[in-house]
Amino acid sequence: MKYRVILTEDAVADFKILDGSIRNQVAKQLKKLEYAPYLGEHLGKKGPFNLTGYYKLYVAKKSIRIVVEFPQNFKKPLFLSFQH
């Protein structure tokens, strides 16, 4: 099953300012998410923060972190942000 990855407005802005080679790496990870939405590490409950439904994966030797939300009641992952 193929899922649709939706970028938030902030994610689109972050994506546009990435270096070209890093942008390609991020694009490849986003493409993988279309077929494997639970790719990456599940964040779950971390101390006082409940991050259930959020996943993280990295590119560029862990210099860029991609945070993805995949709500249980939706049929598509929601891409939240890049962090570096």
C-alpha positions as CSV (number, residue, x, y, z in Angstrom):
1,M,0.0,0.0,0.0
2,K,1.3,3.4,-0.9
3,Y,0.8,6.3,1.5
4,R,0.9,10.0,0.8
5,V,3.4,12.0,2.8
6,I,2.2,15.5,3.6
7,L,4.7,18.3,4.4
8,T,3.7,21.0,6.9
9,E,4.4,24.6,5.8
10,D,7.3,24.8,8.1
11,A,8.7,21.5,6.7
12,V,8.4,22.9,3.1
13,A,10.3,26.0,4.2
14,D,13.0,23.9,5.9
15,F,13.3,21.6,2.9
16,K,13.9,24.5,0.6
17,I,16.8,25.9,2.5
18,L,18.7,22.5,2.7
19,D,21.9,22.0,0.7
20,G,21.2,20.1,-2.5
21,S,22.9,16.9,-1.6
22,I,21.2,16.8,1.8
23,R,17.9,17.7,0.2
24,N,18.3,14.6,-2.1
25,Q,18.9,12.4,1.0
26,V,15.8,13.8,2.7
27,A,13.8,13.3,-0.5
28,K,14.9,9.6,-0.6
29,Q,13.8,9.1,3.0
30,L,10.4,10.7,2.3
31,K,10.0,8.4,-0.7
32,K,10.7,5.4,1.6
33,L,8.0,6.6,3.9
34,E,5.4,6.3,1.2
35,Y,5.8,2.5,1.4
36,A,6.9,2.1,5.0
37,P,5.3,4.8,7.1
38,Y,6.6,3.4,10.4
39,L,10.2,3.6,9.2
40,G,12.5,5.0,11.8
41,E,12.6,4.9,15.6
42,H,9.3,5.2,17.5
43,L,9.6,8.1,20.0
44,G,6.8,6.9,22.4
45,K,6.7,8.2,25.9
46,K,9.9,10.0,26.9
47,G,9.8,11.3,30.5
48,P,7.0,13.8,30.8
49,F,6.5,14.0,27.0
50,N,4.1,11.6,25.3
51,L,5.3,11.3,21.7
52,T,3.2,8.3,20.8
53,G,2.6,8.3,17.1
54,Y,5.8,10.1,16.3
55,Y,8.8,8.6,14.6
56,K,12.3,9.9,13.8
57,L,14.8,9.1,11.2
58,Y,18.1,10.6,10.3
59,V,20.1,11.6,7.2
60,A,23.5,13.1,6.6
61,K,25.3,11.1,9.3
62,K,22.6,12.1,11.9
63,S,23.1,15.8,11.3
64,I,19.4,16.1,10.0
65,R,16.6,14.5,12.0
66,I,13.2,14.0,10.3
67,V,10.2,13.8,12.6
68,V,7.1,12.1,11.3
69,E,3.7,11.8,12.8
70,F,1.5,8.9,11.8
71,P,-1.8,9.3,13.6
72,Q,-3.7,6.0,14.1
73,N,-6.9,7.4,12.6
74,F,-5.3,8.7,9.4
75,K,-4.2,6.7,6.4
76,K,-1.2,9.0,5.6
77,P,1.9,10.1,7.5
78,L,2.2,13.8,8.3
79,F,5.7,15.1,8.0
80,L,6.4,17.5,10.8
81,S,9.9,19.0,10.6
82,F,13.6,18.8,9.9
83,Q,15.9,19.5,12.8
84,H,19.6,20.0,12.6
